[in-house]
Amino acid sequence: MWTVRYGVRKGELLSHDVRHFLSSLDPGAVTPEDLARLVRGHWQVENSLHLVKNRWWDEDKHYLKRPGLGDVFAVLTNAVLSVLRLVQQPSGPLTKTAENFHYSPRKALQLIGINRN
């Protein structure tokens, strides 16, 4: 599959980009529109999850020597992001919500059901 993307401003062609994609899917069973949707879906995950984890926690820079510890770290960061997204203010960014809990950890513990007085 290949796609062509044009960057245009006020009728002027700024860029022309051709992208090629390889897939193991049966060409007779999937349409180009389906493949384009799958590619966009991949980048949606990349932009909404991995980018946040790499920016905030530098996940790609961490290396853990104990077997299985990396998986535990990934599960914990996913859990934290899930909780933050559940309580995020509609008008505020996710980073602001995280900072609020950073300065008030008791609120975060109460939110997940650990009542500490």
C-alpha positions in Angstrom: 0.0 0.0 0.0 1.2 3.5 -0.6 -0.3 6.9 0.2 0.4 10.4 -1.2 0.2 13.4 1.1 0.3 17.0 -0.2 1.0 20.1 1.9 -0.8 23.1 0.4 -1.1 26.7 1.5 -3.2 29.2 -0.4 -3.0 27.1 -3.6 0.8 26.7 -3.4 2.2 23.2 -3.1 4.6 23.2 -0.1 5.4 19.5 0.0 4.7 16.2 -1.6 5.2 13.0 0.4 4.8 9.4 -0.7 4.7 6.8 2.0 4.9 3.0 1.5 3.5 0.4 3.9 4.1 -3.3 4.1 1.4 -5.6 5.5 0.9 -9.3 5.9 -2.9 -8.9 5.3 -4.5 -10.5 2.3 -4.8 -7.9 -0.4 -8.2 -9.3 -1.5 -9.6 -9.1 2.0 -8.7 -5.5 2.9 -9.3 -2.2 1.2 -6.8 0.6 0.9 -9.2 2.6 3.2 -9.0 -0.2 5.8 -5.2 -0.1 5.7 -5.1 3.7 6.0 -7.4 3.4 9.1 -5.0 0.8 10.6 -2.0 3.0 10.1 -3.8 6.0 11.6 -4.8 3.9 14.5 -1.2 2.9 15.2 -0.1 6.5 15.3 -3.0 7.4 17.6 -1.7 4.9 20.1 1.9 6.2 19.6 0.9 9.8 20.1 -1.5 9.3 23.0 0.4 6.7 25.1 4.0 6.2 24.2 4.8 9.9 23.7 3.4 10.8 27.1 5.2 7.9 28.8 8.5 8.9 27.1 8.2 12.6 27.8 7.2 12.3 31.4 9.0 9.3 32.7 11.7 8.9 30.0 10.6 5.3 29.7 12.9 4.6 26.8 15.9 5.7 28.8 15.3 3.3 31.7 16.8 -0.1 31.7 16.2 -2.6 34.5 18.4 -5.6 35.1 16.0 -7.7 37.1 13.9 -10.0 34.9 10.2 -8.9 34.8 10.8 -5.6 36.5 10.4 -3.7 33.2 7.0 -5.3 32.7 6.0 -4.2 36.3 7.2 -0.6 35.5 5.1 -0.5 32.3 2.0 -1.8 34.1 2.4 0.9 36.8 2.9 3.7 34.4 -0.2 2.5 32.4 -2.2 2.4 35.6 -1.1 5.9 36.6 -2.0 7.3 33.1 -5.4 5.6 33.2 -6.2 7.1 36.6 -5.0 10.5 35.5 -7.2 10.3 32.4 -10.2 9.4 34.5 -9.9 12.4 36.7 -8.6 14.9 34.2 -10.4 18.2 34.1 -12.0 18.6 30.6 -10.3 22.0 30.1 -7.0 21.1 31.6 -4.0 19.2 30.2 -3.0 15.9 31.6 0.3 17.3 32.9 -1.6 19.8 35.1 -3.7 16.9 36.7 -0.4 15.0 37.4 1.2 18.0 39.0 -1.9 18.5 41.3 -1.4 15.0 42.6 2.4 15.4 42.9 1.8 18.3 45.3 -1.0 16.5 47.1 -0.3 12.7 47.2 -3.0 12.1 49.8 -5.6 13.1 47.2 -4.1 10.6 44.8 -4.2 7.8 47.4 -7.8 8.6 48.3 -8.7 8.5 44.7 -7.5 4.9 44.2 -9.2 3.8 47.5 -6.4 4.1 50.0 -7.8 6.3 52.7 -4.9 7.7 54.7 -5.7 10.3 57.3 
